[in-house]
Amino acid sequence: MEAEPKARILVVDDTAENLEVLVGILRAHGFLLNLARNGRQALDIARRTAPT
């Protein structure tokens, strides 16, 4: 029985410590992540990356 693939999540925060906490929690649950430090980066990533 194959495990269902986890979703890809776009995590956006301009505080490095917040990103570290979120990344630790989400990766521990097996999610795939894209990280952005600001809204502009987030929009660029969202345009380039298909949702899963």
PDBQT receptor file of N, H, CA, C and O in Angstrom, charges set to zero:
ATOM      1  N   MET A   1       0.842  -1.182   0.000  1.00  0.00    +0.000 N 
ATOM      2  CA  MET A   1       0.000   0.000   0.000  1.00  0.00    +0.000 C 
ATOM      3  C   MET A   1       0.886   1.244   0.000  1.00  0.00    +0.000 C 
ATOM      4  O   MET A   1       1.711   1.414   0.898  1.00  0.00    +0.000 OA
ATOM      5  N   GLU A   2       0.726   2.103  -0.987  1.00  0.00    +0.000 N 
ATOM      6  H   GLU A   2       0.056   1.965  -1.716  1.00  0.00    +0.000 HD
ATOM      7  CA  GLU A   2       1.547   3.308  -1.090  1.00  0.00    +0.000 C 
ATOM      8  C   GLU A   2       0.979   4.433  -0.236  1.00  0.00    +0.000 C 
ATOM      9  O   GLU A   2      -0.235   4.614  -0.137  1.00  0.00    +0.000 OA
ATOM     10  N   ALA A   3       1.897   5.189   0.382  1.00  0.00    +0.000 N 
ATOM     11  H   ALA A   3       2.883   5.043   0.301  1.00  0.00    +0.000 HD
ATOM     12  CA  ALA A   3       1.460   6.343   1.167  1.00  0.00    +0.000 C 
ATOM     13  C   ALA A   3       1.053   7.466   0.222  1.00  0.00    +0.000 C 
ATOM     14  O   ALA A   3       1.663   7.662  -0.829  1.00  0.00    +0.000 OA
ATOM     15  N   GLU A   4       0.032   8.187   0.605  1.00  0.00    +0.000 N 
ATOM     16  H   GLU A   4      -0.464   8.027   1.458  1.00  0.00    +0.000 HD
ATOM     17  CA  GLU A   4      -0.422   9.323  -0.191  1.00  0.00    +0.000 C 
ATOM     18  C   GLU A   4       0.618  10.434  -0.106  1.00  0.00    +0.000 C 
ATOM     19  O   GLU A   4       1.068  10.763   0.992  1.00  0.00    +0.000 OA
ATOM     20  N   PRO A   5       1.015  11.025  -1.247  1.00  0.00    +0.000 N 
ATOM     21  CA  PRO A   5       2.009  12.093  -1.195  1.00  0.00    +0.000 C 
ATOM     22  C   PRO A   5       1.460  13.303  -0.448  1.00  0.00    +0.000 C 
ATOM     23  O   PRO A   5       0.279  13.634  -0.542  1.00  0.00    +0.000 OA
ATOM     24  N   LYS A   6       2.343  13.946   0.288  1.00  0.00    +0.000 N 
ATOM     25  H   LYS A   6       3.303  13.677   0.364  1.00  0.00    +0.000 HD
ATOM     26  CA  LYS A   6       1.953  15.140   1.034  1.00  0.00    +0.000 C 
ATOM     27  C   LYS A   6       1.895  16.339   0.102  1.00  0.00    +0.000 C 
ATOM     28  O   LYS A   6       2.516  16.360  -0.961  1.00  0.00    +0.000 OA
ATOM     29  N   ALA A   7       1.150  17.311   0.521  1.00  0.00    +0.000 N 
ATOM     30  H   ALA A   7       0.646  17.294   1.384  1.00  0.00    +0.000 HD
ATOM     31  CA  ALA A   7       0.993  18.538  -0.261  1.00  0.00    +0.000 C 
ATOM     32  C   ALA A   7       2.259  19.386  -0.208  1.00  0.00    +0.000 C 
ATOM     33  O   ALA A   7       3.072  19.271   0.709  1.00  0.00    +0.000 OA
ATOM     34  N   ARG A   8       2.400  20.233  -1.213  1.00  0.00    +0.000 N 
ATOM     35  H   ARG A   8       1.739  20.325  -1.958  1.00  0.00    +0.000 HD
ATOM     36  CA  ARG A   8       3.468  21.236  -1.226  1.00  0.00    +0.000 C 
ATOM     37  C   ARG A   8       2.871  22.528  -0.661  1.00  0.00    +0.000 C 
ATOM     38  O   ARG A   8       1.794  22.963  -1.068  1.00  0.00    +0.000 OA
ATOM     39  N   ILE A   9       3.593  23.123   0.279  1.00  0.00    +0.000 N 
ATOM     40  H   ILE A   9       4.468  22.770   0.609  1.00  0.00    +0.000 HD
ATOM     41  CA  ILE A   9       3.113  24.316   0.956  1.00  0.00    +0.000 C 
ATOM     42  C   ILE A   9       4.084  25.459   0.713  1.00  0.00    +0.000 C 
ATOM     43  O   ILE A   9       5.299  25.286   0.812  1.00  0.00    +0.000 OA
ATOM     44  N   LEU A  10       3.548  26.614   0.399  1.00  0.00    +0.000 N 
ATOM     45  H   LEU A  10       2.561  26.755   0.318  1.00  0.00    +0.000 HD
ATOM     46  CA  LEU A  10       4.343  27.838   0.255  1.00  0.00    +0.000 C 
ATOM     47  C   LEU A  10       4.307  28.553   1.602  1.00  0.00    +0.000 C 
ATOM     48  O   LEU A  10       3.251  29.007   2.044  1.00  0.00    +0.000 OA
ATOM     49  N   VAL A  11       5.465  28.649   2.249  1.00  0.00    +0.000 N 
ATOM     50  H   VAL A  11       6.322  28.280   1.890  1.00  0.00    +0.000 HD
ATOM     51  CA  VAL A  11       5.587  29.284   3.554  1.00  0.00    +0.000 C 
ATOM     52  C   VAL A  11       6.221  30.654   3.348  1.00  0.00    +0.000 C 
ATOM     53  O   VAL A  11       7.297  30.766   2.761  1.00  0.00    +0.000 OA
ATOM     54  N   VAL A  12       5.549  31.695   3.835  1.00  0.00    +0.000 N 
ATOM     55  H   VAL A  12       4.675  31.604   4.312  1.00  0.00    +0.000 HD
ATOM     56  CA  VAL A  12       6.013  33.069   3.621  1.00  0.00    +0.000 C 
ATOM     57  C   VAL A  12       6.110  33.776   4.966  1.00  0.00    +0.000 C 
ATOM     58  O   VAL A  12       5.133  33.842   5.712  1.00  0.00    +0.000 OA
ATOM     59  N   ASP A  13       7.291  34.302   5.272  1.00  0.00    +0.000 N 
ATOM     60  H   ASP A  13       8.085  34.247   4.666  1.00  0.00    +0.000 HD
ATOM     61  CA  ASP A  13       7.464  35.121   6.475  1.00  0.00    +0.000 C 
ATOM     62  C   ASP A  13       8.764  35.894   6.339  1.00  0.00    +0.000 C 
ATOM     63  O   ASP A  13       9.753  35.377   5.819  1.00  0.00    +0.000 OA
ATOM     64  N   ASP A  14       8.757  37.134   6.811  1.00  0.00    +0.000 N 
ATOM     65  H   ASP A  14       7.953  37.553   7.234  1.00  0.00    +0.000 HD
ATOM     66  CA  ASP A  14       9.973  37.942   6.717  1.00  0.00    +0.000 C 
ATOM     67  C   ASP A  14      10.854  37.812   7.950  1.00  0.00    +0.000 C 
ATOM     68  O   ASP A  14      11.885  38.478   8.043  1.00  0.00    +0.000 OA
ATOM     69  N   THR A  15      10.465  36.967   8.894  1.00  0.00    +0.000 N 
ATOM     70  H   THR A  15       9.628  36.426   8.818  1.00  0.00    +0.000 HD
ATOM     71  CA  THR A  15      11.272  36.721  10.088  1.00  0.00    +0.000 C 
ATOM     72  C   THR A  15      11.867  35.322   9.998  1.00  0.00    +0.000 C 
ATOM     73  O   THR A  15      11.143  34.327   9.959  1.00  0.00    +0.000 OA
ATOM     74  N   ALA A  16      13.198  35.257   9.966  1.00  0.00    +0.000 N 
ATOM     75  H   ALA A  16      13.787  36.065   9.998  1.00  0.00    +0.000 HD
ATOM     76  CA  ALA A  16      13.893  33.983   9.786  1.00  0.00    +0.000 C 
ATOM     77  C   ALA A  16      13.516  32.965  10.865  1.00  0.00    +0.000 C 
ATOM     78  O   ALA A  16      13.370  31.778  10.572  1.00  0.00    +0.000 OA
ATOM     79  N   GLU A  17      13.361  33.415  12.090  1.00  0.00    +0.000 N 
ATOM     80  H   GLU A  17      13.479  34.378  12.329  1.00  0.00    +0.000 HD
ATOM     81  CA  GLU A  17      13.020  32.497  13.183  1.00  0.00    +0.000 C 
ATOM     82  C   GLU A  17      11.646  31.863  12.960  1.00  0.00    +0.000 C 
ATOM     83  O   GLU A  17      11.458  30.679  13.240  1.00  0.00    +0.000 OA
ATOM     84  N   ASN A  18      10.704  32.628  12.467  1.00  0.00    +0.000 N 
ATOM     85  H   ASN A  18      10.857  33.590  12.240  1.00  0.00    +0.000 HD
ATOM     86  CA  ASN A  18       9.376  32.071  12.171  1.00  0.00    +0.000 C 
ATOM     87  C   ASN A  18       9.462  31.014  11.082  1.00  0.00    +0.000 C 
ATOM     88  O   ASN A  18       8.833  29.960  11.178  1.00  0.00    +0.000 OA
ATOM     89  N   LEU A  19      10.251  31.300  10.036  1.00  0.00    +0.000 N 
ATOM     90  H   LEU A  19      10.762  32.156   9.958  1.00  0.00    +0.000 HD
ATOM     91  CA  LEU A  19      10.420  30.313   8.963  1.00  0.00    +0.000 C 
ATOM     92  C   LEU A  19      11.033  29.029   9.511  1.00  0.00    +0.000 C 
ATOM     93  O   LEU A  19      10.595  27.934   9.158  1.00  0.00    +0.000 OA
ATOM     94  N   GLU A  20      12.033  29.153  10.364  1.00  0.00    +0.000 N 
ATOM     95  H   GLU A  20      12.389  30.042  10.652  1.00  0.00    +0.000 HD
ATOM     96  CA  GLU A  20      12.678  27.963  10.935  1.00  0.00    +0.000 C 
ATOM     97  C   GLU A  20      11.689  27.107  11.708  1.00  0.00    +0.000 C 
ATOM     98  O   GLU A  20      11.683  25.884  11.567  1.00  0.00    +0.000 OA
ATOM     99  N   VAL A  21      10.860  27.734  12.518  1.00  0.00    +0.000 N 
ATOM    100  H   VAL A  21      10.865  28.727  12.633  1.00  0.00    +0.000 HD
ATOM    101  CA  VAL A  21       9.874  26.993  13.306  1.00  0.00    +0.000 C 
ATOM    102  C   VAL A  21       8.878  26.299  12.386  1.00  0.00    +0.000 C 
ATOM    103  O   VAL A  21       8.611  25.107  12.536  1.00  0.00    +0.000 OA
ATOM    104  N   LEU A  22       8.332  27.051  11.433  1.00  0.00    +0.000 N 
ATOM    105  H   LEU A  22       8.549  28.019  11.311  1.00  0.00    +0.000 HD
ATOM    106  CA  LEU A  22       7.346  26.461  10.515  1.00  0.00    +0.000 C 
ATOM    107  C   LEU A  22       7.940  25.335   9.689  1.00  0.00    +0.000 C 
ATOM    108  O   LEU A  22       7.305  24.295   9.512  1.00  0.00    +0.000 OA
ATOM    109  N   VAL A  23       9.147  25.529   9.183  1.00  0.00    +0.000 N 
ATOM    110  H   VAL A  23       9.663  26.373   9.328  1.00  0.00    +0.000 HD
ATOM    111  CA  VAL A  23       9.802  24.496   8.384  1.00  0.00    +0.000 C 
ATOM    112  C   VAL A  23       9.998  23.234   9.221  1.00  0.00    +0.000 C 
ATOM    113  O   VAL A  23       9.731  22.129   8.748  1.00  0.00    +0.000 OA
ATOM    114  N   GLY A  24      10.460  23.390  10.453  1.00  0.00    +0.000 N 
ATOM    115  H   GLY A  24      10.677  24.288  10.837  1.00  0.00    +0.000 HD
ATOM    116  CA  GLY A  24      10.666  22.228  11.315  1.00  0.00    +0.000 C 
ATOM    117  C   GLY A  24       9.394  21.436  11.534  1.00  0.00    +0.000 C 
ATOM    118  O   GLY A  24       9.395  20.207  11.450  1.00  0.00    +0.000 OA
ATOM    119  N   ILE A  25       8.316  22.134  11.812  1.00  0.00    +0.000 N 
ATOM    120  H   ILE A  25       8.315  23.131  11.880  1.00  0.00    +0.000 HD
ATOM    121  CA  ILE A  25       7.028  21.472  12.070  1.00  0.00    +0.000 C 
ATOM    122  C   ILE A  25       6.503  20.795  10.809  1.00  0.00    +0.000 C 
ATOM    123  O   ILE A  25       6.119  19.626  10.837  1.00  0.00    +0.000 OA
ATOM    124  N   LEU A  26       6.488  21.537   9.704  1.00  0.00    +0.000 N 
ATOM    125  H   LEU A  26       6.799  22.487   9.681  1.00  0.00    +0.000 HD
ATOM    126  CA  LEU A  26       5.895  21.002   8.474  1.00  0.00    +0.000 C 
ATOM    127  C   LEU A  26       6.719  19.863   7.882  1.00  0.00    +0.000 C 
ATOM    128  O   LEU A  26       6.153  18.875   7.412  1.00  0.00    +0.000 OA
ATOM    129  N   ARG A  27       8.035  19.985   7.896  1.00  0.00    +0.000 N 
ATOM    130  H   ARG A  27       8.494  20.787   8.277  1.00  0.00    +0.000 HD
ATOM    131  CA  ARG A  27       8.873  18.895   7.360  1.00  0.00    +0.000 C 
ATOM    132  C   ARG A  27       8.748  17.647   8.218  1.00  0.00    +0.000 C 
ATOM    133  O   ARG A  27       8.790  16.532   7.697  1.00  0.00    +0.000 OA
ATOM    134  N   ALA A  28       8.596  17.820   9.527  1.00  0.00    +0.000 N 
ATOM    135  H   ALA A  28       8.563  18.725   9.950  1.00  0.00    +0.000 HD
ATOM    136  CA  ALA A  28       8.429  16.666  10.411  1.00  0.00    +0.000 C 
ATOM    137  C   ALA A  28       7.164  15.877  10.057  1.00  0.00    +0.000 C 
ATOM    138  O   ALA A  28       7.077  14.679  10.326  1.00  0.00    +0.000 OA
ATOM    139  N   HIS A  29       6.204  16.545   9.463  1.00  0.00    +0.000 N 
ATOM    140  H   HIS A  29       6.274  17.518   9.244  1.00  0.00    +0.000 HD
ATOM    141  CA  HIS A  29       4.971  15.882   9.034  1.00  0.00    +0.000 C 
ATOM    142  C   HIS A  29       5.029  15.460   7.568  1.00  0.00    +0.000 C 
ATOM    143  O   HIS A  29       4.038  14.981   7.018  1.00  0.00    +0.000 OA
ATOM    144  N   GLY A  30       6.184  15.637   6.939  1.00  0.00    +0.000 N 
ATOM    145  H   GLY A  30       6.989  16.027   7.386  1.00  0.00    +0.000 HD
ATOM    146  CA  GLY A  30       6.389  15.128   5.587  1.00  0.00    +0.000 C 
ATOM    147  C   GLY A  30       5.942  16.030   4.456  1.00  0.00    +0.000 C 
ATOM    148  O   GLY A  30       5.912  15.596   3.304  1.00  0.00    +0.000 OA
ATOM    149  N   PHE A  31       5.594  17.275   4.750  1.00  0.00    +0.000 N 
ATOM    150  H   PHE A  31       5.619  17.628   5.686  1.00  0.00    +0.000 HD
ATOM    151  CA  PHE A  31       5.163  18.181   3.680  1.00  0.00    +0.000 C 
ATOM    152  C   PHE A  31       6.347  18.657   2.851  1.00  0.00    +0.000 C 
ATOM    153  O   PHE A  31       7.459  18.794   3.361  1.00  0.00    +0.000 OA
ATOM    154  N   LEU A  32       6.102  18.904   1.588  1.00  0.00    +0.000 N 
ATOM    155  H   LEU A  32       5.199  18.793   1.174  1.00  0.00    +0.000 HD
ATOM    156  CA  LEU A  32       7.083  19.514   0.697  1.00  0.00    +0.000 C 
ATOM    157  C   LEU A  32       6.918  21.018   0.823  1.00  0.00    +0.000 C 
ATOM    158  O   LEU A  32       5.793  21.511   0.905  1.00  0.00    +0.000 OA
ATOM    159  N   LEU A  33       8.021  21.755   0.841  1.00  0.00    +0.000 N 
ATOM    160  H   LEU A  33       8.935  21.355   0.774  1.00  0.00    +0.000 HD
ATOM    161  CA  LEU A  33       7.946  23.182   1.119  1.00  0.00    +0.000 C 
ATOM    162  C   LEU A  33       8.637  24.036   0.070  1.00  0.00    +0.000 C 
ATOM    163  O   LEU A  33       9.666  23.662  -0.494  1.00  0.00    +0.000 OA
ATOM    164  N   ASN A  34       8.044  25.185  -0.168  1.00  0.00    +0.000 N 
ATOM    165  H   ASN A  34       7.209  25.488   0.290  1.00  0.00    +0.000 HD
ATOM    166  CA  ASN A  34       8.693  26.285  -0.873  1.00  0.00    +0.000 C 
ATOM    167  C   ASN A  34       8.723  27.435   0.132  1.00  0.00    +0.000 C 
ATOM    168  O   ASN A  34       7.729  27.698   0.809  1.00  0.00    +0.000 OA
ATOM    169  N   LEU A  35       9.850  28.108   0.225  1.00  0.00    +0.000 N 
ATOM    170  H   LEU A  35      10.657  27.894  -0.325  1.00  0.00    +0.000 HD
ATOM    171  CA  LEU A  35      10.009  29.177   1.210  1.00  0.00    +0.000 C 
ATOM    172  C   LEU A  35      10.190  30.515   0.529  1.00  0.00    +0.000 C 
ATOM    173  O   LEU A  35      10.873  30.623  -0.490  1.00  0.00    +0.000 OA
ATOM    174  N   ALA A  36       9.571  31.534   1.101  1.00  0.00    +0.000 N 
ATOM    175  H   ALA A  36       9.016  31.446   1.928  1.00  0.00    +0.000 HD
ATOM    176  CA  ALA A  36       9.730  32.902   0.606  1.00  0.00    +0.000 C 
ATOM    177  C   ALA A  36       9.869  33.827   1.806  1.00  0.00    +0.000 C 
ATOM    178  O   ALA A  36       9.231  33.628   2.840  1.00  0.00    +0.000 OA
ATOM    179  N   ARG A  37      10.716  34.842   1.650  1.00  0.00    +0.000 N 
ATOM    180  H   ARG A  37      11.234  35.004   0.811  1.00  0.00    +0.000 HD
ATOM    181  CA  ARG A  37      10.950  35.791   2.737  1.00  0.00    +0.000 C 
ATOM    182  C   ARG A  37      10.115  37.056   2.615  1.00  0.00    +0.000 C 
ATOM    183  O   ARG A  37      10.132  37.906   3.506  1.00  0.00    +0.000 OA
ATOM    184  N   ASN A  38       9.382  37.182   1.509  1.00  0.00    +0.000 N 
ATOM    185  H   ASN A  38       9.368  36.493   0.785  1.00  0.00    +0.000 HD
ATOM    186  CA  ASN A  38       8.518  38.356   1.348  1.00  0.00    +0.000 C 
ATOM    187  C   ASN A  38       7.453  38.052   0.294  1.00  0.00    +0.000 C 
ATOM    188  O   ASN A  38       7.491  37.020  -0.376  1.00  0.00    +0.000 OA
ATOM    189  N   GLY A  39       6.518  38.967   0.169  1.00  0.00    +0.000 N 
ATOM    190  H   GLY A  39       6.488  39.806   0.713  1.00  0.00    +0.000 HD
ATOM    191  CA  GLY A  39       5.411  38.769  -0.761  1.00  0.00    +0.000 C 
ATOM    192  C   GLY A  39       5.837  38.654  -2.205  1.00  0.00    +0.000 C 
ATOM    193  O   GLY A  39       5.285  37.851  -2.958  1.00  0.00    +0.000 OA
ATOM    194  N   ARG A  40       6.816  39.451  -2.597  1.00  0.00    +0.000 N 
ATOM    195  H   ARG A  40       7.264  40.103  -1.985  1.00  0.00    +0.000 HD
ATOM    196  CA  ARG A  40       7.283  39.399  -3.991  1.00  0.00    +0.000 C 
ATOM    197  C   ARG A  40       7.866  38.029  -4.319  1.00  0.00    +0.000 C 
ATOM    198  O   ARG A  40       7.561  37.456  -5.365  1.00  0.00    +0.000 OA
ATOM    199  N   GLN A  41       8.707  37.500  -3.422  1.00  0.00    +0.000 N 
ATOM    200  H   GLN A  41       8.955  37.965  -2.572  1.00  0.00    +0.000 HD
ATOM    201  CA  GLN A  41       9.255  36.155  -3.629  1.00  0.00    +0.000 C 
ATOM    202  C   GLN A  41       8.136  35.120  -3.679  1.00  0.00    +0.000 C 
ATOM    203  O   GLN A  41       8.164  34.200  -4.497  1.00  0.00    +0.000 OA
ATOM    204  N   ALA A  42       7.159  35.277  -2.802  1.00  0.00    +0.000 N 
ATOM    205  H   ALA A  42       7.136  36.024  -2.137  1.00  0.00    +0.000 HD
ATOM    206  CA  ALA A  42       6.047  34.327  -2.757  1.00  0.00    +0.000 C 
ATOM    207  C   ALA A  42       5.289  34.303  -4.080  1.00  0.00    +0.000 C 
ATOM    208  O   ALA A  42       4.950  33.236  -4.592  1.00  0.00    +0.000 OA
ATOM    209  N   LEU A  43       5.027  35.481  -4.624  1.00  0.00    +0.000 N 
ATOM    210  H   LEU A  43       5.302  36.348  -4.208  1.00  0.00    +0.000 HD
ATOM    211  CA  LEU A  43       4.320  35.548  -5.908  1.00  0.00    +0.000 C 
ATOM    212  C   LEU A  43       5.148  34.926  -7.028  1.00  0.00    +0.000 C 
ATOM    213  O   LEU A  43       4.606  34.218  -7.877  1.00  0.00    +0.000 OA
ATOM    214  N   ASP A  44       6.450  35.183  -7.038  1.00  0.00    +0.000 N 
ATOM    215  H   ASP A  44       6.890  35.758  -6.349  1.00  0.00    +0.000 HD
ATOM    216  CA  ASP A  44       7.330  34.579  -8.054  1.00  0.00    +0.000 C 
ATOM    217  C   ASP A  44       7.299  33.054  -7.957  1.00  0.00    +0.000 C 
ATOM    218  O   ASP A  44       7.187  32.364  -8.971  1.00  0.00    +0.000 OA
ATOM    219  N   ILE A  45       7.397  32.540  -6.746  1.00  0.00    +0.000 N 
ATOM    220  H   ILE A  45       7.489  33.101  -5.923  1.00  0.00    +0.000 HD
ATOM    221  CA  ILE A  45       7.372  31.083  -6.543  1.00  0.00    +0.000 C 
ATOM    222  C   ILE A  45       6.016  30.518  -6.965  1.00  0.00    +0.000 C 
ATOM    223  O   ILE A  45       5.951  29.487  -7.635  1.00  0.00    +0.000 OA
ATOM    224  N   ALA A  46       4.942  31.190  -6.575  1.00  0.00    +0.000 N 
ATOM    225  H   ALA A  46       4.995  32.027  -6.031  1.00  0.00    +0.000 HD
ATOM    226  CA  ALA A  46       3.597  30.715  -6.917  1.00  0.00    +0.000 C 
ATOM    227  C   ALA A  46       3.392  30.664  -8.431  1.00  0.00    +0.000 C 
ATOM    228  O   ALA A  46       2.722  29.763  -8.937  1.00  0.00    +0.000 OA
ATOM    229  N   ARG A  47       3.958  31.614  -9.144  1.00  0.00    +0.000 N 
ATOM    230  H   ARG A  47       4.503  32.345  -8.733  1.00  0.00    +0.000 HD
ATOM    231  CA  ARG A  47       3.816  31.613 -10.611  1.00  0.00    +0.000 C 
ATOM    232  C   ARG A  47       4.588  30.486 -11.259  1.00  0.00    +0.000 C 
ATOM    233  O   ARG A  47       4.160  29.955 -12.283  1.00  0.00    +0.000 OA
ATOM    234  N   ARG A  48       5.744  30.100 -10.670  1.00  0.00    +0.000 N 
ATOM    235  H   ARG A  48       6.092  30.531  -9.838  1.00  0.00    +0.000 HD
ATOM    236  CA  ARG A  48       6.622  29.085 -11.245  1.00  0.00    +0.000 C 
ATOM    237  C   ARG A  48       6.267  27.658 -10.818  1.00  0.00    +0.000 C 
ATOM    238  O   ARG A  48       6.633  26.706 -11.508  1.00  0.00    +0.000 OA
ATOM    239  N   THR A  49       5.575  27.496  -9.714  1.00  0.00    +0.000 N 
ATOM    240  H   THR A  49       5.278  28.270  -9.154  1.00  0.00    +0.000 HD
ATOM    241  CA  THR A  49       5.383  26.175  -9.117  1.00  0.00    +0.000 C 
ATOM    242  C   THR A  49       3.923  25.764  -9.194  1.00  0.00    +0.000 C 
ATOM    243  O   THR A  49       3.035  26.472  -8.718  1.00  0.00    +0.000 OA
ATOM    244  N   ALA A  50       3.693  24.625  -9.794  1.00  0.00    +0.000 N 
ATOM    245  H   ALA A  50       4.414  24.050 -10.181  1.00  0.00    +0.000 HD
ATOM    246  CA  ALA A  50       2.330  24.104  -9.862  1.00  0.00    +0.000 C 
ATOM    247  C   ALA A  50       1.921  23.580  -8.497  1.00  0.00    +0.000 C 
ATOM    248  O   ALA A  50       2.732  22.953  -7.816  1.00  0.00    +0.000 OA
ATOM    249  N   PRO A  51       0.695  23.819  -8.082  1.00  0.00    +0.000 N 
ATOM    250  CA  PRO A  51       0.233  23.278  -6.800  1.00  0.00    +0.000 C 
ATOM    251  C   PRO A  51       0.180  21.766  -6.828  1.00  0.00    +0.000 C 
ATOM    252  O   PRO A  51      -0.060  21.161  -7.873  1.00  0.00    +0.000 OA
ATOM    253  N   THR A  52       0.406  21.159  -5.673  1.00  0.00    +0.000 N 
ATOM    254  H   THR A  52       0.602  21.650  -4.824  1.00  0.00    +0.000 HD
ATOM    255  CA  THR A  52       0.300  19.691  -5.549  1.00  0.00    +0.000 C 
ATOM    256  C   THR A  52      -0.585  19.346  -4.396  1.00  0.00    +0.000 C 
ATOM    257  O   THR A  52      -0.806  18.168  -4.119  1.00  0.00    +0.000 OA
TER     258      THR A  52
